[in-house]
Amino acid sequence: MSQEIRLGNSTSVAARIGVTLLLPETATWFWHLTDGSSCGIRQFSSTSLLGHQPAGGGNRMVLAANSGSQMDAIYCIDDAATGANYVRAEGFAVWNNQPGSAFANGVVHIRTVVDQSRFVGIFAENYYGDVWHVESACCGATFDEIQGTSSGSVALPAADGGVPLTLGPGKVDGVSFHNSGFNTPGIGSPDIMMTGESAVMGLDFYNTYMEGNGAVDSTTPMIYIGPYVGPIHFFGGFANTKQATLSSTKSVFENHGFYLDVPAFEAVNTTLGINDVMAGVKIPVWSFSGNLGSIPPYQTPHAQPTPLLAPSSRLR
């Protein structure tokens, strides 16, 4: 295709008209756009993009781009002038598995989504760059059973890969991820990157699965939390660094942010669970069976606040 599919527009938003696009069960839609700012599908507020294919690699409803494309993303949310998009999307895949294309914001670009907007069962991969960019989202937006995969393995062009999930640099707060996976980043990239300082906060991850790039990169952490980001919470999950031998050079979490909370997380093929640079603390993996282990419950330590006023004498 040589032009965007626009799901809604500014007129439909202003007129309070809802629109739903029902996707087929089996198809591959290709775009070839070269202006650097277009998307294959651009979704506006009060719309739904609905497929019924399963999450993960079995998804057969595919959005893709031909080699030589220069695009913002293959699938994106419009940058709403009002600063608020109310959307739903589910049951399709987004692929870029051939060289020669460039995407300014990954193959999936999410922005200004609010208030229980939902993304469900979307499989995305980009062997030649970033995958998901969640630039801005808030207020109960959820991501359920999504996956982002790049190319950090010996079988793929690992040097060309990128970050499977980037959060920020816009405002991302009050957002949750459930039963999702982020795999094989390119060399020098983490599986999940959070950047945007204090604009990125209050994020909850539940049962996150990750496969690392340890076969080609033995030092980059799997989750990187940038300065002033947080609080960030991870409630259970599983991370396999893919390193051939156990070592402490590659951590699951590297925190430079305000506050990291990890009540439970399992790790494979590393001895370093958390490198909390903010607090100057390193948390090893507790090994329970060979290269299998658990990261003990952890919260970034903070000093108790000092009262601004002395307590009343009646309370002493």
Secondary structure as GFF3:
##gff-version 3
##sequence-region A 1 316
A	DSSP	beta_strand	5	7	.	.	.	ID=ss1
A	DSSP	alpha_helix	10	14	.	.	.	ID=ss2
A	DSSP	beta_strand	19	22	.	.	.	ID=ss3
A	DSSP	beta_strand	27	31	.	.	.	ID=ss4
A	DSSP	beta_strand	39	43	.	.	.	ID=ss5
A	DSSP	beta_strand	47	50	.	.	.	ID=ss6
A	DSSP	three_ten_helix	56	58	.	.	.	ID=ss7
A	DSSP	beta_strand	61	65	.	.	.	ID=ss8
A	DSSP	beta_strand	70	71	.	.	.	ID=ss9
A	DSSP	beta_strand	73	77	.	.	.	ID=ss10
A	DSSP	beta_strand	87	90	.	.	.	ID=ss11
A	DSSP	beta_strand	93	96	.	.	.	ID=ss12
A	DSSP	beta_strand	102	103	.	.	.	ID=ss13
A	DSSP	beta_strand	108	110	.	.	.	ID=ss14
A	DSSP	beta_strand	118	120	.	.	.	ID=ss15
A	DSSP	beta_strand	123	126	.	.	.	ID=ss16
A	DSSP	beta_strand	132	134	.	.	.	ID=ss17
A	DSSP	beta_strand	137	138	.	.	.	ID=ss18
A	DSSP	beta_strand	142	144	.	.	.	ID=ss19
A	DSSP	beta_strand	147	149	.	.	.	ID=ss20
A	DSSP	three_ten_helix	158	160	.	.	.	ID=ss21
A	DSSP	beta_strand	165	167	.	.	.	ID=ss22
A	DSSP	beta_strand	172	178	.	.	.	ID=ss23
A	DSSP	beta_strand	181	183	.	.	.	ID=ss24
A	DSSP	beta_strand	192	194	.	.	.	ID=ss25
A	DSSP	three_ten_helix	197	199	.	.	.	ID=ss26
A	DSSP	beta_strand	200	211	.	.	.	ID=ss27
A	DSSP	beta_strand	223	225	.	.	.	ID=ss28
A	DSSP	beta_strand	232	240	.	.	.	ID=ss29
A	DSSP	beta_strand	253	255	.	.	.	ID=ss30
A	DSSP	beta_strand	260	268	.	.	.	ID=ss31
A	DSSP	beta_strand	272	276	.	.	.	ID=ss32
A	DSSP	beta_strand	281	284	.	.	.	ID=ss33
A	DSSP	beta_strand	286	289	.	.	.	ID=ss34
A	DSSP	beta_strand	292	295	.	.	.	ID=ss35
A	DSSP	beta_strand	298	299	.	.	.	ID=ss36
A	DSSP	three_ten_helix	313	315	.	.	.	ID=ss37
###
